[in-house]
Amino acid sequence: MSRRKGRKRRPSAPMSAAGLITYFEEEVGGLKIRPEAVIAFAVALMITVLMAHLGLLGP
């Protein structure tokens, strides 16, 4: 009988990693932000900084 029969198969790591770090394990918890929201926030921040630099935000 094979001992591997009951185990879950995990994707094999690249040979250079030697199994020390596995990046493709299941994601657990954390802050969930859509990529579109991150881009929109970054653009809004850039516009705000540009307006402040040009003196358009007030005295």
N, CA, C and O of each residue as an XYZ file, in Angstrom:
236
protein
N       0.836     -1.201      0.000
C       0.000      0.000      0.000
C       0.872      1.253      0.000
O       1.979      1.278      0.539
N       0.334      2.267     -0.615
C       1.070      3.522     -0.699
C       0.684      4.442      0.459
O      -0.493      4.544      0.807
N       1.664      5.106      1.048
C       1.386      6.026      2.149
C       0.821      7.341      1.628
O       0.156      8.054      2.380
N       1.060      7.679      0.388
C       0.629      8.951     -0.177
C      -0.854      8.974     -0.535
O      -1.387     10.036     -0.855
N      -1.505      7.873     -0.490
C      -2.879      7.778     -0.951
C      -3.832      8.685     -0.172
O      -4.717      9.281     -0.785
N      -3.696      8.815      1.130
C      -4.616      9.578      1.951
C      -4.271     11.055      2.065
O      -5.084     11.835      2.562
N      -3.095     11.458      1.621
C      -2.672     12.850      1.769
C      -3.236     13.721      0.660
O      -3.492     13.267     -0.456
N      -3.420     14.991      1.008
C      -3.810     15.958     -0.015
C      -2.580     16.298     -0.836
O      -1.486     16.436     -0.291
N      -2.750     16.431     -2.123
C      -1.621     16.789     -2.974
C      -1.470     18.288     -2.992
O      -2.424     19.018     -3.259
N      -0.267     18.745     -2.708
C       0.051     20.166     -2.752
C       0.846     20.430     -4.012
O       1.634     19.584     -4.435
N       0.653     21.596     -4.623
C       1.458     21.897     -5.802
C       2.935     21.922     -5.440
O       3.313     22.388     -4.365
N       3.753     21.425     -6.334
C       5.178     21.383     -6.027
C       5.809     22.749     -6.228
O       5.448     23.489     -7.142
N       6.750     23.068     -5.366
C       7.450     24.344     -5.437
C       8.524     24.269     -6.513
O       8.996     23.181     -6.844
N       8.910     25.410     -7.059
C      10.003     25.403     -8.025
C      11.274     24.872     -7.366
O      11.440     24.980     -6.151
N      12.159     24.305     -8.159
C      13.371     23.694     -7.618
C      14.255     24.715     -6.903
O      14.954     24.365     -5.953
N      14.233     25.966     -7.346
C      15.083     26.975     -6.719
C      14.608     27.320     -5.311
O      15.412     27.725     -4.472
N      13.324     27.165     -5.045
C      12.792     27.497     -3.728
C      13.104     26.415     -2.705
O      13.128     26.686     -1.505
N      13.340     25.211     -3.162
C      13.673     24.078     -2.301
C      12.629     23.844     -1.214
O      12.933     23.237     -0.187
N      11.414     24.315     -1.426
C      10.351     24.076     -0.475
C      10.429     24.918      0.777
O       9.693     24.651      1.727
N      11.287     25.926      0.824
C      11.420     26.739      2.026
C      10.269     27.716      2.178
O       9.825     27.982      3.295
N       9.785     28.249      1.077
C       8.700     29.232      1.102
C       7.644     28.785      0.105
O       7.963     28.439     -1.033
N       6.404     28.795      0.526
C       5.311     28.454     -0.372
C       4.381     29.650     -0.476
O       3.733     30.022      0.503
N       4.312     30.258     -1.658
C       3.504     31.458     -1.853
C       2.074     31.153     -2.261
O       1.223     32.040     -2.200
N       1.787     29.950     -2.667
C       0.478     29.655     -3.217
C      -0.427     28.893     -2.268
O      -1.305     28.150     -2.708
N      -0.224     29.067     -0.977
C      -1.126     28.454     -0.013
C      -2.420     29.253      0.043
O      -2.504     30.356     -0.497
N      -3.416     28.695      0.693
C      -4.721     29.344      0.775
C      -4.626     30.693      1.468
O      -3.914     30.852      2.459
N      -5.353     31.656      0.930
C      -5.369     32.991      1.522
C      -6.302     32.990      2.727
O      -7.416     32.471      2.663
N      -5.836     33.576      3.823
C      -6.627     33.577      5.047
C      -6.792     35.009      5.532
O      -5.809     35.690      5.822
N      -8.043     35.465      5.619
C      -8.352     36.769      6.191
C      -7.649     37.925      5.517
O      -7.173     37.812      4.388
N      -7.591     39.034      6.223
C      -6.913     40.214      5.714
C      -7.893     41.234      5.167
O      -9.086     40.963      5.027
N      -7.380     42.386      4.867
C      -8.172     43.479      4.336
C      -8.422     43.249      2.856
O      -7.482     43.011      2.098
N      -9.677     43.316      2.437
C     -10.032     43.097      1.041
C     -10.404     44.431      0.402
O     -11.415     45.038      0.754
N      -9.575     44.883     -0.540
C      -9.823     46.128     -1.260
C      -9.743     45.822     -2.748
O      -8.795     45.187     -3.211
N     -10.741     46.276     -3.490
C     -10.739     46.060     -4.935
C      -9.624     46.874     -5.580
O      -9.333     47.980     -5.125
N      -8.998     46.354     -6.625
C      -7.917     47.075     -7.301
C      -8.372     48.429     -7.852
O      -7.593     49.382     -7.874
N      -9.611     48.514     -8.291
C     -10.133     49.776     -8.824
C     -10.161     50.854     -7.741
O      -9.893     52.023     -8.021
N     -10.481     50.468     -6.516
C     -10.517     51.416     -5.405
C      -9.118     51.922     -5.076
O      -8.945     53.095     -4.745
N      -8.127     51.056     -5.164
C      -6.745     51.463     -4.901
C      -6.284     52.462     -5.958
O      -5.662     53.471     -5.626
N      -6.580     52.191     -7.217
C      -6.205     53.101     -8.307
C      -6.910     54.445     -8.142
O      -6.285     55.495     -8.290
N      -8.203     54.418     -7.836
C      -8.960     55.661     -7.662
C      -8.396     56.481     -6.501
O      -8.275     57.701     -6.609
N      -8.054     55.832     -5.411
C      -7.471     56.535     -4.263
C      -6.127     57.156     -4.624
O      -5.840     58.289     -4.237
N      -5.304     56.418     -5.363
C      -3.986     56.918     -5.754
C      -4.114     58.134     -6.668
O      -3.376     59.107     -6.511
N      -5.045     58.086     -7.622
C      -5.256     59.217     -8.536
C      -5.777     60.421     -7.766
O      -5.323     61.544     -7.989
N      -6.727     60.199     -6.858
C      -7.258     61.309     -6.045
C      -6.157     61.934     -5.189
O      -6.107     63.155     -5.040
N      -5.287     61.117     -4.633
C      -4.185     61.627     -3.828
C      -3.214     62.445     -4.681
O      -2.743     63.497     -4.249
N      -2.917     61.967     -5.885
C      -2.025     62.708     -6.786
C      -2.615     64.056     -7.172
O      -1.905     65.061     -7.206
N      -3.911     64.081     -7.461
C      -4.564     65.342     -7.830
C      -4.553     66.307     -6.652
O      -4.311     67.500     -6.830
N      -4.814     65.800     -5.452
C      -4.807     66.639     -4.255
C      -3.421     67.234     -4.003
O      -3.303     68.419     -3.693
N      -2.390     66.428     -4.131
C      -1.020     66.911     -3.924
C      -0.656     67.942     -4.988
O      -0.037     68.960     -4.680
N      -1.037     67.681     -6.234
C      -0.760     68.632     -7.318
C      -1.475     69.963     -7.074
O      -0.887     71.028     -7.264
N      -2.727     69.904     -6.658
C      -3.483     71.132     -6.376
C      -2.863     71.892     -5.202
O      -2.811     73.121     -5.225
N      -2.396     71.181     -4.183
C      -1.756     71.828     -3.042
C      -0.439     72.478     -3.465
O      -0.102     73.569     -3.005
N       0.282     71.820     -4.322
C       1.554     72.350     -4.805
C       1.347     73.616     -5.638
O       2.155     74.542     -5.577
N       0.279     73.653     -6.403
C      -0.020     74.808     -7.240
C      -0.737     75.921     -6.466
O      -0.948     77.011     -6.996
N      -1.104     75.648     -5.234
C      -1.766     76.652     -4.403
C      -3.248     76.802     -4.698
O      -3.814     77.871     -4.468
N      -3.878     75.774     -5.192
C      -5.280     75.831     -5.559
C      -6.214     75.368     -4.440
O      -7.433     75.406     -4.609
N      -5.678     74.940     -3.318
C      -6.526     74.450     -2.234
C      -6.884     75.499     -1.207
O      -7.664     75.212     -0.299
N      -6.360     76.677     -1.308
C      -6.712     77.747     -0.362
C      -5.489     78.378      0.230
O      -4.363     78.046     -0.141
N      -5.704     79.293      1.155
C      -4.590     80.060      1.721
C      -3.682     79.260      2.603
O      -2.710     79.795      3.136
